[in-house]
Amino acid sequence: MRIVIAGSSGYLGKPLMEALEAKGEGHDIVRLVRHRPDEENEILWDPYKEALDPQILDGVDVVVNLCGANVGGRRWNEAYKRRIASSRLIPTGVLAKAVAAAKVPVMVNGSAAGWYGDRADVEVDESTPAAADFLGRLCLKWESATAPAEESGARVVRLRTGHVLGPDSELLARFVPAWKWFLGGHFGNGRQYLPWISKRDWVAAAVTAIEDPALSGPVNMVGPNPVRNREFAKALGAVVHRPAPWPIPGWAVKIVAGEAAIELLRGAKIKPGVLQANDFQYQDETLFEALRYALPNH
């Protein structure tokens, strides 16, 4: 299977590429890169300047797109919100048009659990409409940008990813020092849900999305047992052997993170309906298991 990946050097793209290469089933991986190609399997592209030549995708079986600036990488202002949006919408649109022109049969595209916004205690699944906030509207545009590929007959999978917990998780890199200094605790009232999945389960699910013809449309890339923010705080405290008793007021989180605090102060109880319907087997079924995997030396 010949697979082209955009965003292969990122937090999720790199382990996905390594997993595909390690399978030893004849997967031929091609990377779309924006730097001068250093390796034989790299092809230069710049989606912000020009369309992708469909000939590059001749004979390709799957295109995977994981491009996008880090949502929690810095405080949001209007300029950074535009960067968050353009880094997703522009590459997706360019690739979807090239997939359509080259008649590539499969496109697997990033999306996010931000699709659901704040749903309080209501359980949601892949059929739930997008929220009306910034992230919900962005995810709707992001997924809609794959339309040319779908209209050409391609099987399009949209990965609605929650917080991915792995040994090099940026989220945990920010939280663990505070917990170790006995400053850990839940954010706001702690009742909001925090969608999570271990990185190894995310990679396995993404490989399934690439290889399984039964998967199409949105797929919730989250663990099977949703947790509230206060449960996350306690589980992380248990793994690093620290209590997490402190409620951290919403205003304090907003001072540190600005508008990006929405990722921590609001959430949805997301069901991985498609993965469960296709009998996906999780390695980390509980948050505690995922944290133990992500923090092996604690």
N, C-alpha and C positions, 0 to 999 in steps of 0.2 A: 504494500500500500504506500503510495507516494503522498506525503503530508506536508503542506506548507504551513508554517507557524509565524504569525506576527506577534511580537511581544514575548519572544522566547527567552529573553534574558531577565525577565521579571520574577517576582516572588513565586508566582504560580507557573509561568511559562517554562522556566528552567527545569523544575522537577517533572513537569509533564513530558517535556522533550526527553529527559533522561529515562523516564519510565517506558516511553515508546521505544527508545533505542535498546533498552535492556530486555525487551520481550523476545527479541531474536526471531521475529516472525516475518522478516523481510521488509520491515517498515523503512522507507527511505525518507529522511527528514530534511526539509529545506527551510532555511531561516530567512525571513525578510528582515533586513537590518537597515538602519539609517546612518551607520558609520561605514567607512571604507571596508569592503569585505576582506576578512583575514583568513577565511577558511573556504574550502571547496564548496561546502553546502550553503554558503551565504550569498544572498542576492540583494543588491542595494535598491532601496525604494524610498520615496519621500511623498507620502500621501497628501502633504500640505501644498505641494507644488504641481503635481501632475497625476494623471490617472495611471493605474498599473496596467502595463501591456498584457493583455489576455494571453499572449503567446507564452508568457512566463508560467502560466497555469496549464499549459498543454500537458495532458496525461496525468494531471494531479487528481487524486481521489478525494482528498479532504483539505479544506482550508480552515485553520484555527486562528481566531483573532482574539488576543488577550491584551490589546493596547488600552492604555488609559492612565492618566496621572493619578497619583495616590489621593484618595478622597480625604484621608486624615493626615496627609503629609504636612499641612501647615494650616494656620488660621484662614478661614474663608474671607475674602473680600470679593468685590465684583470681578476684578481681573482674574483671581484664581478660580472663581466659579466658571468663568468663560473658558479657562484652560481645562478644568475638569470636563466640561461639556465637549469642547472641540477635540480633545485628545481621544474621545470615544466616538463621537459622531462622524468625524471626517474619515479616519481610517476604516470604520465599519462601512460607510457608504462607498468608499473607493474599492474595498475588497468585494463587497456584495455585487457591484457592477461588473467587476472583473470575473467573479464566479459565474455570473449570468452569461457573460459574453463567451467564456471558455467552456461553458456547460459542465462545470465541476459538480459532481453529484451530491457533495455534502459540505455544509458550512457549520462550524461550531463557533459560536460567538459569545463573548462575555456579556454579562448583565449583572445585576446586583439585587440583594434582598431589600435595598432601599426602595424598590418598586412598591412595597407594601405600606411604607410610612408607619404611622402610629395607629395601631388597631386595638389597643388596650388588651382585653382578654379574649377577643374573638379569634378563633383559629382560622388561618387562611391557607389556601393552596394555590396551585398554578392557575386556577380559573378566576381568582380574585382580581378585580380591576386595579389599575395603578392608582397610587395616592396622588393627591393634588399639590403636594409640597415640591420643593426644588428637586429632591432626589427621585421622587415618583415621576414627575414630568420628564426628567432627564432619562430615566430608564425606559419610559414609553418611547421617546424619540430614538434612543439607542437601539432598542429592539426593532422599531419600525424601519430603521436604516438598513436592516437586512432584507427588506421587501424585494428588491430586484433579484436576489438569489432565490428566494422562495417562489417568486413568480416565474422563474425560469425552470422550475421543477426540482430544484435542489432540496434535499432534506436539511432543514435548518434547525439547529438546537441552540437555545439561548440559556446560558448558565447563570441563574440568579443566585449569586454567591453571598453567603453570610460572612461573619468574621472567621478567618481561616487560622487555626491554631497549630503552629509548628515550632520546631526548635529555633527558628530565626524570625518568629512573629514580631512585627513592629508593635502590635498592641500589647503583647506581653512584655516586650522590652521596656515599654513605658510604665507598665503597672508593677512589675515585680520589685523594682527598687523601693517604691513606696510601701509595698506590703512588707518588705524586709525591715523597713524602718518603723514598723508598727503604725503606718499611716493609711493602711488599706481600708476600704469600705465600699458600700454601695452608693450609687449616684442618684441624687434626688430621693424619691420615695422608695426606690429599689424595686418597684412592682413591674417596671417595663421589661419586656422580653429582650434578650440579647441572642440573636441567631448565630450559631456557631457550627463549625465542622472542623475535624482534624485535617491537616494538610495531606496526610497519606490517603484519607478517605476522599478528599476532594480530587486528588490525582486519579485515584481508581475510578471515581465516578466520571471524570472527564474522559478517561480512556474508554469507558463503557459508552459514553455519548458519541465518541468517534467511531467505534466499531459496531455498535448494535443498531441495526436498521429499524428497530422498533421504537427508538427514541427520537422524538421530534418536538418542536415547539419549546415552550419554557420548561426548565427543570430547576427545581429548588435545590440548591447545593448547600444543604444544612443537615445537621445531625438529627437523629430520630427522636431525641428527647429534649424538647425546648426547656429553657431555664429563664428565670427572671434575673435581673441584674443583681439582686441581693444574694441569690443562690450562686451566681458566678463569683461574687466577692468571697463567699464562704469557701467555695471549692478551691479557689486560687490560694486562699489562706491555708487550707489544709495541705495543699501540695508543697507550699514553701514554709510550712510549719510556723505560721504566724496567725494570730487572730485578725479578724477584719470587722471590728465592731462599729466603725465610725460612719455615720451617714454624711456624705459629702454633698452639700447643698447645690442645687442646680445653678444658682448664681455664681458659685465658685468655679464650677466646671466651665461655665460660659466665659468667665474672665480669662481662663487658661486657653480654651479652645475656640472661643467665639461661636459663630453660627455652626461650626462643625460639631459642636457639642450635641447636636440633634442625634448623632450616631450613638450617643451614650445615654441620653435622657429620654429617648423614645424608641419604640421597637414594636415588633409584631410576633405573635405566636405562629411560626411558619411550619407547615407540615411538608415533608419531602414526598409529596404524593406520587410523583412519577417514579422516583427511585424505588419507593416501597412497592408500587404496583409492578415493577419489573424485577422484584426480588433482589435488589442490590444488597450485598452483605457488607455491613460496616465493620471495620476493625475496632473503632472506638464508638461504642453506642451511647456512652454517657459522657458528660462534660468532664468528670473526674478522670476518666480514662484518657480523654484527649489532652488534658493538662499534664498528666503524668508522661504521656508521649512527648509533649512539647517541651517539658522541663525535666529531662531525665536526670539531671545532676542535683536535684533539690530533694 
